[in-house]
């Protein structure tokens, strides 16, 4: 067991007092910060903060200004019932953002996101661009100010008027049908089509007279894109002449991401790199526009988990060069260039954290910049190259803006005056590790209630992460261990085989064999945890979502050591799942039919004795609802007594997706989980949420 330096600082010496985690209404009302955008001159940072609306039924996001020097308190910039997102700065410091708030200069409510501008010298925000299908994906050329946005558009529309007419016709005739002529047809929780993304570009121009509002006249650069830009990512050069974007090409009854460059003046497009064995993501143009940094992913096979490496690509001829090919870490998110183009600043999972790294362009040398216990997101570099700004988080605090030196190894980042204070926690965090049967180190975080001690041991709740290519290293509002710690549980957050941040061989241990090393790793780390004298080994439960739900199902069929199991958005019958998920072509690369049979939990349904709580949303297209329906039926078939009763429960959300996002549904989720575990682990009466009874 390894302690974390900061933990003792949050452990109260006086009797514990209630925290927001003791009251779900207070918890779901906590503001949540996310995202970070740096102005071209380096003098302003903007982050987004989500808070609940007046009737507490959804979250609304506002933009806040953060001082990069850390001396001024954060200041709110926007306020509307619709919320704002997609912040991007113009060269003069004016702020662009997307919002579906009503346009006061228009007679109708567009009900789609428009492009707004907040002037640098103050004043009201104003609409500068609109599209019938809304706008998003805003990027701005650092020097020229050229603006690029994406907008969903019907393939038959040649201009905005035709697009508006098509939308009006479908709306008035209540037509929602979609004719598909290729695969895929869905993504996550949305239907794909009939409109498809295109890229548009334009310059902010002044009005014809002193009273006219400035506008961005958008030009369609990709009228023939079809499905090529679905879920795409793009960037623009500082001079505004060149766009680089991911570009989907047909591949094995699915899509594969390549890279294209587009001339913003002519719309001319050419394929920059297209390799059948690889996919490309997160392209970012160098400061001088001659190179593209990207993440290249080698395609997986049932016997090979592939690989992810940083590359630089020549804009002139598409030559690809790997950076740090021997670095056994997978970049997460988009790289950020230093202003002189000499290095990339990237984040990668590592050992239950996600540090910031600096990778030199010429040599590929890698320097870890942060050596603390945090995970970092949204990195950007100051114009003078001295500082890196990022959002920082861990299981000790939610997202908050920070600053660190751009060239100092193994430092602790400096917290800025962000808009959201960290909530007080109801416990402490420790680190647990063990050695698996094959000699591999397996580690986990352990969240312990304040009053846990050998005299007062806590019941154990094993949480299994999703992915499976993932790591328990960052704060989550949806799966927050402190809510369960507030109810007295010790929550174990392990990284078993298939987890990221431990090298490619660690992933390979569980590749194509989900029921083997991932399962035995979980049991090994559970064994060493329940052996502690401050853990009650007689009261234990397990739960997980997505792949974690798969593992929860596998655990249920292969051990009876737990008192209760919660399985959320879980894979149950792998033969059924493969062709019904939203990306079936990827699943075909994951396992052979024999692997799927060998690792499918549904074959062990007759061995399940542990009470299970099944949770699923009907808008989940990643793990379709059929998995839960089949699991529920097969549980019932093997456990219903003569009087029709069984120990299992099924919590169903008709309007939620793979996650449960709306505030009141999240509250119901936690209430039901707590009631189920309280009944089976703590011996309480079964009392589901009153709103469900």
C-alpha positions, -999 to +999 in steps of 0.1 A: +000+000+000+014+034-010+000+066+004-004+098-017+013+129-003-017+152-005-042+128+011-034+135+047-040+172+041-077+165+035-082+141+064-100+161+092-086+159+127-121+167+141-152+145+136-163+145+100-190+168+089-214+163+060-201+170+025-219+175-008-215+138-013-238+130+016-267+147-002-275+138-038-294+171-044-264+190-033-241+168-053-259+171-086-260+209-081-222+212-079-208+233-108-185+214-132-157+230-152-143+216-185-123+227-215-096+254-217-089+279-245-059+303-246-060+337-264-034+344-291-016+369-269-016+346-239-034+370-216-067+352-213-079+317-206-115+307-211-131+276-196-167+264-195-187+258-164-219+237-163-246+244-137-282+232-134-310+252-148-338+267-127-360+235-126-329+213-120-336+191-151-305+198-172-271+214-171-264+247-188-228+258-197-214+293-194-180+306-204-156+320-178-125+341-181-094+328-161-063+348-154-032+330-168-010+347-141-032+333-113-037+367-096-073+377-107-104+357-097-123+341-126-150+362-142-182+350-159-185+361-195-217+346-208-252+339-194-281+324-212-308+297-208-294+278-238-257+278-227-225+283-247-197+262-260-169+260-286-149+290-274-123+303-299-104+336-300-100+360-330-066+376-334-078+409-317-090+390-286-127+389-295-143+357-284-163+334-307-186+308-293-216+287-303-250+290-287-286+283-295-297+313-275-323+335-293-308+361-317-323+395-307-318+408-342-339+380-358-377+374-357-375+337-352-358+313-328-333+292-348-332+264-322-297+255-335-263+268-324-253+300-341-218+316-341-216+345-317-189+370-310-182+388-277-161+419-285-128+423-268-137+458-256-169+446-240-205+451-250-232+425-259-225+393-278-238+393-314-245+367-340-218+367-367-227+336-387-255+311-390-263+279-408-297+261-410-281+231-395-263+250-368-225+255-364-198+238-343-162+228-344-149+264-345-112+270-351-096+303-360-063+310-379-040+326-353-027+354-376-053+359-404-084+353-383-099+330-409-128+312-392-136+275-399-168+258-387-186+225-393-223+224-401-246+195-408-261+198-443-283+177-465-264+162-495-288+177-520-285+213-506-264+236-528-269+267-506-283+279-473-317+287-488-321+251-502-310+237-469-335+258-449-363+248-473-355+211-469-355+213-431-387+233-431-404+207-453-394+178-432-404+196-400-438+206-413-445+171-427-432+154-396-408+133-416-380+118-396-372+088-419-336+082-431-327+062-461-293+046-456-271+036-485-239+028-465-227+017-431-226+029-403-261+042-394-257+053-358-231+067-334-232+066-296-268+080-291-275+096-325-288+085-359-264+094-387-280+113-415-299+124-434-278+156-430-240+152-429-211+175-417-194+199-441-166+224-434-172+262-440-148+290-438-149+328-438-135+361-426-151+385-401-160+416-421-174+449-410-208+460-421-215+483-450-221+512-426-213+522-391-246+507-378-242+473-395-231+443-375-199+424-384-205+391-400-186+360-412-197+350-447-193+313-448-181+295-479-188+257-483-154+240-488-166+204-488-199+202-508-191+166-518-179+154-484-207+129-479-198+109-448-161+118-448-164+143-420-186+124-396-170+127-361-141+146-378-114+168-363-097+197-381-072+225-377-062+256-397-028+271-404-018+305-388-020+322-421-055+308-428-046+293-461-047+256-452-070+233-433-060+198-422-088+174-414-095+138-407-113+122-437-133+090-435-127+065-463-147+032-467-130+003-451-143-033-443-180-023-442-171+007-421-149+038-421-112+045-416-099+080-408-072+094-431-060+130-434-067+156-461-055+192-466-079+218-480-071+252-496-094+277-480-093+300-510-101+275-537-116+246-518-091+223-535-086+192-515-059+165-517-053+134-496-024+140-474-020+105-460-041+074-465-026+040-453-049+009-451-032-004-420-035+029-400-060+055-388-052+091-380-066+114-355-061+148-337-043+166-365-026+199-356-007+221-379+028+234-369+032+272-363+048+276-398+022+254-415+047+230-430+040+199-408+010+182-392+013+165-358-012+137-354-018+104-336-014+074-358-032+042-347-022+008-361-054-011-369-061-039-344-067-075-351-080-102-328-044-111-320-029-077-319-041-046-299-024-024-324-004+007-313-008+045-311+021+068-318+028+104-324+037+113-360+046+144-380+035+146-416+049+169-442+022+191-457+042+193-489+044+156-498+027+136-471+059+120-457+052+104-423+077+103-395+072+086-362+082+105-331+095+085-301+087+051-315+101+033-284+080+054-260+056+028-246+027+052-239-003+061-260-010+098-265-044+109-253-061+139-270-046+163-294-009+174-293+000+210-289+029+226-307+054+249-289+055+283-306+089+277-322+078+243-336+106+224-318+084+202-296+050+188-290+032+189-256+011+158-251-008+139-224-006+101-220-020+077-193+007+065-170+004+045-138-030+056-128-023+092-137-021+111-170+010+134-170+020+161-194+050+152-217+072+171-240+084+154-272+112+169-292+106+170-330+142+165-341+152+138-317+120+123-304+133+127-268+105+125-242+104+145-210+077+140-184+068+175-173+045+166-144+052+141-116+022+146-094-010+124-090-031+142-116-046+136-151-043+165-175-065+177-204-068+205-229-031+215-230-019+247-247+014+266-248+018+303-241+030+324-271+064+329-255+068+292-250+074+295-213+042+279-199+018+252-205-018+257-195-041+227-189-071+214-170-060+192-141-080+165-122-077+135-100-099+116-075-090+144-051-105+172-071-126+179-103-113+197-133-095+230-125-072+252-147-034+251-139-001+264-152+033+246-155+067+253-170+070+241-206+106+227-201+109+216-165+108+178-157+088+162-130+071+193-116+039+199-097+015+222-116+004+255-102-034+259-096-049+290-111-079+309-097-106+289-115-143+295-113-151+263-093-137+255-059-129+219-051-156+203-029-147+189+005-144+151+003-158+125+027-127+105+030-091+099+019-074+083-011-047+056-010-030+034-035-030-004-034-010-029-055-003-066-058+014-090-082-007-112-105-001-149-110+021-142-140+042-118-120+027-086-134+022-056-111-015-046-108-025-014-090-056+005-079-069+036-061-088+030-029-112+057-017-118+052+021-145+068+043-133+093+069-140+070+098-125+038+084-101+021+108-094-015+121-120-008+148-145+003+121-137-016+089-156-006+058-175-028+034-157-031+000-172-020-033-151-030-064-156-007-093-145-020-128-138+006-154-151+007-190-132+009-222-116-015-219-087+006-231-090+030-201-076+039-167-091+050-134-071+082-133-095+112-135-125+126-117-159+114-130-192+130-122-210+099-134-190+073-115-179+092-084-165+070-057-170+097-030-208+093-031-204+057-020-176+066+004-201+090+020-223+060+026-196+040+043-181+020+015-144+016+006-143+019-032-116+000-050-107+014-085-083-011-102-065-010-135-065-047-147-051-061-179-062-041-209-059-008-190-038+020-205-008+036-189+012+005-182+026-003-216+015-023-247+023-057-231-001-050-203-028-044-228-019-075-248-022-097-217-060-093-219-064-088-257-090-112-271-092-129-237-114-106-216-124-133-192-088-143-184-062-119-172-086-090-166-107-112-144-078-127-124-062-093-120-094-080-105-096-109-081-060-105-071-063-068-063-095-076-044-078-103-024-050-080-012-075-052-004-099-074+017-069-087+036-065-052+051-076-048+087-097-017+079-118-036+052-147-059+061-141-089+040-175-103+048-193-074+031-184-069-005-199-060-038-188-053-074-201-031-102-190-018-136-203-001-167-198-008-204-167-031-205-168-028-167-204-041-170-192-070-191-167-078-164-194-075-137-214-101-157-183-123-160-176-120-123-212-130-115-209-162-135-175-172-122-175-164-085-200-161-057-176-141-034-196-109-037-229-101-019-243-080-048-233-070-084-244-039-104-240-041-142-245-009-162-247-007-200-231-041-201-221-066-228-238-099-222-240-121-253-210-114-275-224-132-305-254-109-305-235-077-295-210-077-324-234-069-353-256-045-333-231-021-318-228+012-337-193+003-349-196-034-358-165-032-381-143-024-351-158-053-332-149-077-360-112-066-354-115-072-317-123-110-315-127-140-337-160-159-334-143-185-312-129-158-289-164-143-286-178-177-277-150-184-251-154-150-235-192-144-235-207-141-200-241-154-211-228-190-212-225-189-174-260-176-166-269-209-148-240-204-124-251-169-113-262-169-076-253-133-067-282-108-068-277-084-098-289-049-105-291-044-143-291-008-156-294+003-192-305+032-214-326+027-245-306+054-264-274+034-260-261+026-294-226+016-283-240-013-262-276-016-275-305-022-252-308-058-265-279-068-243-298-058-211-331-073-224-315-106-230-296-105-198-327-097-179-347-125-195-320-151-190-316-141-153-354-144-149-354-177-166-329-191-141-340-175-109-377-167-107-393-186-078-428-202-078-443-169-066-427-149-094-401-132-072-363-130-079-334-112-062-324-093-094-336-058-104-337-039-137-334-001-138-343+011-173-339+046-188-359+051-220-342+084-228-306+080-217-276+068-237-245+048-227-242+072-198-269+087-176-265+124-180-296+144-169-294+155-132-325+138-119-318+106-137-283+106-122-299+111-088-322+081-094-292+060-106-273+066-074-303+062-052-312+028-068-276+016-066-273+026-030-307+009-021-297-023-039-263-025-022-277-014+011-301-043+010-277-070+000-244-058+015-255-039+046-287-059+055-311-030+051-347-032+039-352-029+002-363+007-003-361+019-039-363+056-047-398+070-038-401+085-073-399+050-088-424+033-065 
